[in-house]
Amino acid sequence: DATDAWRQSHDPRCLAMAERRLAGIHELQGNWEHAMEARDAAASAFAASGDSGNAATERLLAAAHLRSAANYHAALALLDAAHAEAMHAGRLDRARSLRALTWYVPGSHLPSSTI
């Protein structure tokens, strides 16, 4: 499996890209459990490589799926992590996307002063 080869390469950026692609494949197949695992692995690998912006993007994608599945508490936890990563990366576009997404999640709590 190609992703296993990337894991063994010890290059977090390459692993992140491989996991991102794998997540997309799983999503196309409707295999959401594996897609979410791959998104989480991609986010962690991006964060390990110092790319907080792409880590936030992966968490945003995962949170969007959780929100659509009415799994609001899990979505909010991911949104909190993604928001912190987006702000750390200076990605106000991502932070604003997160802000827009939380408006549609019952119980959302990102304060407006954070953006």
N, C-alpha and C positions, 0 to 999 in steps of 0.2 A: 504494500500500500504506500502510495507516494507521501501521505501525511506522516507515516511512521518514519520514512527516510528523513523528512524535514525535522522531526523530533530528535533524531539521532545526530543531526548536524550541529546542534547546540547554537543555532542562530535564531534568536527569538523573532526577528523581523521576517525571515523566510517562513518560520513556523506560523506566524500570524497570517501571512498571505495564504498559505496552504489551508489553514483552518477556515479562513474567510471563504475561500472557494468551496471547500467541503460543505460549509453551512448552506451556501447557495444551492448546491446540488441536493442536499437533504430537503431544503424548502421546496424545490421543484418537485420532489418525489412525495411531498406531503408528510415527511418523516420529521415532525416538529420536535420530538424529544432529542433526536440526534442533532438537529439543526441548532437547537438551543445550547447543547453541549459544545458544539463547534464554535458558535458565536462567543460563548464564555471563554473557551480556550484561545480564540483569536484576540479577544479583548485583553486577556491576561498577558498574552505574548506581546501584543502591541505595547502594553504598559511596561513590560519588562525591557523592551527595546527603547523606552523613553519616548514613545509616540503616543502621548495622551490623547491627541485629537482623534486618531483612528480607534483607540480604545473606546473613547466616548461614542464614536459612530457605531461600533459593534454593540455596545450596550443599549444605545438608542434603538437599533433595529430589533434587538431581542425584546426590549420593553414594549415596542409597538405591537409585536406579536402577542405578548402577554396581555396587553390592554385589549386587543381584539378578541382574546379568549376569555375576557372578563376576569382575569387573574390580577386584580388591581393591586393587592398588597405586594406581590412579587414585582409587578411593573414599577411601582413607586420606589422600591428598594434599588432597582436597576437605574431608574431615573436619577436618584440621588447620587449614585456612584458616577454616572455619566456626566451629570452636571458638574461635579467636582473636577473630573478629568477635563471636561471642555474648558472650564475656567482656568485650570492649570496650564492648558495648552494655549490659552489666549484665543480660543475659537468661539467668539461671541455668536457666530452663526449657529453653531451646534447648541450653545446655551439657549439661544432664542427658540430653536426647534424643540428643545426639551421643555421650555416654558409653554409653548403652544400645546404640546402633547399633554402636559399635566392639567391644563384647563379642562380636558375631557376625561380625566380620571377621577372618579369619586374619591374624596378624602385626600386629594393632592395637597401638597403643602410647601412648595418652593416659594419662598417669599419674593415679592416683586423687587425688593432691593438687591437681590443677588445678581441681577443682570444689569 
